[in-house]
C-alpha cells in the first residue's frame, strides 16, 4: 500500500492569472483508513474554469479552498484499499471532489462506481458522461429549452460544456450558432458537430457575424463567457428568450467584478429570462441526464473530445490552458494509468 | 357632439429629460365614427415611467410613438357616442391606449367596461385595480413567488407598482423591505402599509441599511430602479433568489444604456433568476389578477394612493414628476370630470 501522497496545496490566492507559487506541489504521508472509507488512486483529475473561482476568497457556491488546503477537484479513480461494504478493491469510481493529489481518502457515501457503457472510453466519464455533459444537458434543456426552429447561440462553443450544449440544442431541433476562438475549433463545430454557423471571435466582429447568422434574432443564449461577446449576443436576443448563465470565464482572472449585460433595458423590454445555475443543483436529477446523454452516445449522436495531460505535477500549469483556449476538448490530468 | 379634440403630439424625441417643445399641445377636428367604433371622453389619463420609453427610438416592447403622432397613454373614459352594439353612451370604459387627448375614437374590440366594485373610487381602476396593480401582482406572484418568511426588497416602493407589490408579498407571508426617496413615503410604507423595514435612499447608505434589515439576505428583489440601488440589493441576494425586472427608471432619462448588475458573477454563484416582464404579457390572465386584487381591496387588505393632476394641458409637465419622485401615489391626469 502507498504511504506517500503527492498533493497540490493552495499557498496564496492568485491575483489575476495563476502564478508560480500560488500552488505548491508537496509530499505528505497517507493516513490509515477509518471504517467506511476507501483509498482511491486518482486516474483522471478534471480541470475546469471553476477551479479558478474556488481559489478566490469571494462569495461563491461552495466555500473557497482555504489557503493551506489541498486544491479541490473532481475526478475518477480506482479503489486500492477499502473499509466499505459497498465498494471493493478494483472498482472504478467517481471520486467526488477528491482533490489535486495522487490518492484520495473518501467515505463511501461520497463515492459512486462509474456506470460504464460498452465501447465508451473512461475519459468520457470526465466529459460527455460527466459533470460537463450534465451541465450542458440541464442548462440547455431545463433553462434554455429551445423549441424546434429556434436559434441558439453558444459561447465557448468548442469547450467541454459548450460543445455538448450545442449538440443537445441541435437534438431539440434548434439552429445552433457557436462562438469559439480559433479556426480549427470553428471547423470542428461546423464540420463534425453540425453546428449551423460558427464565429471565430478573434477574427470576426461578433455582432456583425450574429446579424448575418441569426436573421431571426436569438432565442437561447447559453452563456459561458460574459463581457463583450455576451453583450453582442444579448443585443440580439428576442422576446421571451432565455439565457442559461453557465459561466463568465472572461472575468475569472480579473480582479474586479464581472458586469452584467451592458444593455439591461433589453432584458426588460424583451422579457428575457436569465438564470444562473451550477451543476450540483441538478445532481438529484443526474440519472435523467445520464440516461439522455448515454442514449445519444450509444446512438452515435454526440461527439466529444478529451484532452488528457500526463502527470499530476503539470496540473498547475495545465489549468491555465482553460483561459488561453490552448486545449482541444475536455481538459484533464492523467494522474495515473487506467487499470 | 364635440367637434374639436385637444391632443399632445410628439414633436421631437427627448434627449435626457423631457423638455418644452418635445411635446406640443394642439387642437384637431374630431372625425365621425365608423361602424363598431365609440367616441370616448377621457376622464383619467395614466402617467407612467414607460411613457418616457415610448418617446425614444429604441428597440422596445411596443413600437415607439412616431414623431408627429398623438402621445400614447392608457386611461379611463366615458362613452359619449357609440356605433357599437356592445357599448352604449354613458358606459365607463378602459380606453386601452387611448392617448393623451380629450377624446379617443376606438373600435369596440379595444374597449372594455370598467368592472366597478361598490365603494371603490374610479381612480382605483387606474392603480390598484388597473395596470399598475396587475403589474405588481403578476411580477410578485408569478416571478418573485415569495414563500412565507422569505425576505423581499422592493425599490421605488412607494410608487404605484411598488406599494402594491410589497403588500402582495406581505399577503404571501414574506418580510418586506421598501426603498423610497423621502421620509414621508417611508413613513407611509412602515406605518400604513405594514412594511417590515424601510430605507430612504437619499439619506441612508442602502447597502448598510440592507445589511441591518435583511440579516438573512434577500430572496426576492422586485426591481423597479436599476443602478446603484439595484447593485446594493443584488449584492445581498441569496441562493435561488428571484428578481422580477419590472423597471429601470434610473436609466430612462439617460442617453446611454442602462447596465445590468455590476456583480454578474453573483447571479451565477447564487443561481439567481432574473426575468424581465411587461404587463401586456399577463393580460390573458387579467381576470385572475383582478379577482385576487379585488378580493383584497374588498377585505381592506390593500391600501393605495391616487394622485390626479387636473387638466390635460398639464400632462407634459406632470409626467416629469415620475422621475423626480414629486408625487404621492399613482400619477394621472384628470382630463375631465367623472359623470
Interface residues (C-beta under 8 A of the other chain):
Chain A: X53 X58 X59 X60 X61 X226 X239 X245 X246 X247 X248 X251 X257 X258 X259 X260 X261 X262 X263 X264 X265 X266 X267 X268 X269 X270 X271 X272 X273 X274 X275 X276 X277 X278 X281
Chain B: X53 X58 X59 X60 X61 X226 X239 X245 X246 X247 X248 X251 X257 X258 X259 X260 X261 X262 X263 X264 X265 X266 X267 X268 X269 X270 X271 X272 X273 X274 X275 X276 X277 X278 X281
